[in-house]
Amino acid sequence: MIFKPCIVIPIYNHGYAIAATIDSLKIYGLPIIVIDDGSEETTKRSIAKVATTHPDLQVLVHKQNKGKGAALKTGFRKALNDGFTHALQVDADGQHNLNDIPSFLVKGKESPNCLICGEPVYDESIPKSRLYGRRITNFWIVVETLSHKIPDAMCGYRLYPLQQTVSLLDRYFVGDRMESDIDLLVRFAWLPMPIYWIKTKVQYPKGGWSNFRLFQDNARISWAHTRLVAGMITHLPSLLSNKMNMGRTSG
């Protein structure tokens, strides 16, 4: 299988960070697709300026803010239509350790039908509310997948195999906002699809700000878990069968 990756970056009002993020990615020589999800004019100008100095950069625009998940869907479909086999999802705000990109690419080339996920290692910069929220989500992930093999469902640093990803998006409902990372990962686990984890440092830069809205996005995530628990019931026979088969293999 030909391995032809690109980078997909959803952005909403992170104009202050996008130039540094793109400059850090340039050394990898990968085409980049930026999805401007209805940003304000300051960010639009920052994106336009960066695009003039990076010929491999494509900019897709949502006229109105639709959410991170919607931006990713637009980027994944565009990447597949352009002939790419994989899309590396990277945040625009500088949280991800881009020095780990070679590890994602090496593993993606070795296992092209595998979803490669960042397993975040946080420092003291992570807000306590986000840390506790992740712990709650991780509890529900165990319930939804009947597995302890998913250490984190909210880190958006992932290498997606595009054919399988777009097929999943065509088949299932996946949320349009912050719940999308959780939705996608659980549904990949249900397929089941091999998931490989790469430990990566994640920091919350000083002076930066998050698009995560404490009440609205936690409400959406709670609703996503409700949907996924209900969906798990329909996948229960295959999940139990997979657990039994794994138990026989390990025994």
N, C-alpha and C positions, 0 to 999 in steps of 0.2 A: 504494500500500500504506500502510495506517495504521501509524504508528510509535508503539508504546506500550511504552516500556521500564520496567524495574524494576531494583532492585539486589538481588543475592543475596550473602549473607555466611555462609560456613561458619565455625563457631567451636568450638574445643575448648580450654577452660581459658585463654582470653585475657580474663577478666573485667576485668582492670586497664585494658584499652585500649578496650573496646567502647563505653563512654559517649562518649569523645572522638571515636571514629570515627563514631558515629551523629550526634553533634552537628555534625561537619564536613560530613556528607552532607545535613543538613537543608535547607541553602540551595538545593539542586537540586530540591526538591519532588517527589522520586520515591518511590513506594512501596518499602519495604524488606522483604525476606524474610531472616530470620536462621535458620540451621539449627544448633541446639545439638546437637553430635555427642557426647552423653554426657558433658558437662562435670561438673566437681565442683560442690559446692553453692555455693561462693563465686561462681563464674561464673554459675550459675543465678540467684542473687540479683541480680547486677549486670545481667543481661539483663532480669529482671523489673522492676527499678527503671527502666531505660531505657524499657521498653515503656509504662510509665504516663505518660510525658511525650511520646511520639511515636505519635499515633493511626494513622499510616500504616505502622506496624511490625507485621509478622506474625512469630510465633516458632513454628518447627517443632522437634520434639524427637525425637532418637534416644535411647532409654533407655540404650543401650550405645554405646560408641565404635565406629563402623564405618569411619571414615577420611574424609579430605577429599573423595575422589572420590565416596564414597557420599553425603555431605552435599550435594555439588553436584548429583548426580542427583536427590535429593529436591527440592532447590530449583528446578531447571529444570523438572521435571514439574509442580510446584505452580504455578510462574509461568505455564506454558503453559495449564494448566487454568483459571487465573484470567483468561485472555484477554490476557496480555502477549505482545508480539511479540519482545522482546529482553530479555536479562538481562545486566547488568553485574556481573561477578564482582569482588568486592573482598575483600581480606584483612582480618581483624578486628584484627590486631596493630599497625596503623599504619605498615606498610612502604610502602604505596603513596601516591603524590603525588595526593591527591584534587582538586587544582586542575586536573588534566588531564581531569577528567570531561567538561567541555564539548566538548573535542576528540573524545572517543569518541562522544558523542551526535550531534555534527554529522556526523561521517563515517558513523555508523550510519544516520542519516536519509537521507543522500545515497545510500548503498549498502546497502540493507536486507538483501541476500542475501550480504553480505560478513562474514567473521569479522574483528573488529577486535582486534588484540593489542598489548599494551604491550611495547615494546622497552626493556628496563631499562638505565638509565645509573647505575652504582654509584659510591658514594663509598668512602672508606677504611674505612667501618664493616662492609663485607661480610666475613664470615669467609673465610679463605683456602681452607678445605676446601670451602665452597660454591662459590667461584669456580672452583676446579679441577674440581669435579664438573660444573659447567655446561659447561666446555670439553669434557669427555669426552662429555657428552650431545650437545652440538652436533655433534661429529664423527659420532656415530651417526645423528643426524637427517639429515645429508647422505647417508649410505648408504641410509637408509630411504626418502628422498623423491627421491633422485637430483637434489638441488637445493641451491644455496647461498643460497636466498632466505628461509631461516628463521633469523634471527639469534639467537633464543632460544626454547627450548621449555618453560621451566620457570616463567616469570613468570605468575602467576595473575591478572593485571589484564587482563581481556578483556571484550569485548561480544559475546555469543553471539546469533545469530538462533535463536530457540527451536524453531521448527518443524523446521529442519534438524538442530538439535542433538539433540532428542529422537528424531527418526527415526534418527539415527546410533546413539544409545544403544540403541534397539530392535533394531538390525540387527547391531551388533558388540559384542564384549566390550571394556569399558573398565575399567581397574583401579579399585579402591575407595579407594586411599590416595594417597600423594604422586606416584605415577606417572601419575595421571589427567590432569594438564595435558599431559604428553607424549603419552599415548595419544590424547587428543582432537585435538591439533594435527596429528599425523601422519595420522590418519584423515581429517581435513578436507582435508589436502593431497592425499590419494589420490583424493578425490571426482572431479575436483579442485574446490575451492571458492576463490574469491578471498579472499586474506588481506591485510589492510592493517596496517601497523605505525606505531605512534605512540611516539616516544621519550619516556621518562618516567623521572624520577629515583626510585630505590629506595634506601631506607636501612634499616639495622637499628638500631632505637631502643635507646639505652642503658637498661639495666635490663630490657629485654624478653627474652623467651625464645622459642625455636622448637620446634614440635612435630616437627621433622625429626629422626628417629632415625638416627644415622650408619650403623650396620650394617644394621638392618632395612630402612630405606627405600632405601639404596643397593642392597641385594640385590633389592628389589622393582623398582627402576628398571632394574637389569641384566637381570632376567627380562623386563621389559616390552620392552626393546630386542631381546632374543632373539626374542620373539613378533613384534615389528614387522619385524625383518629377514626372518623367515620369511614374514610376510604380504606384505612388499614383493615377494617372488618371484611371488606370484599377481597382483600389480598391475603387474608388470614391462612387459607389452606396452603398457598404457595410459600408463605413466610414460615409456617410451621414445618413444611416439608424441607425447606432449605436448612432450617435449624437441625432437623433430624439427620439430614445427610452430612452436615458439617460435624455433628456429634459422632457419627459413625467413622468419618475420616480421621478425626482427631483421636478417636479411640483405637 
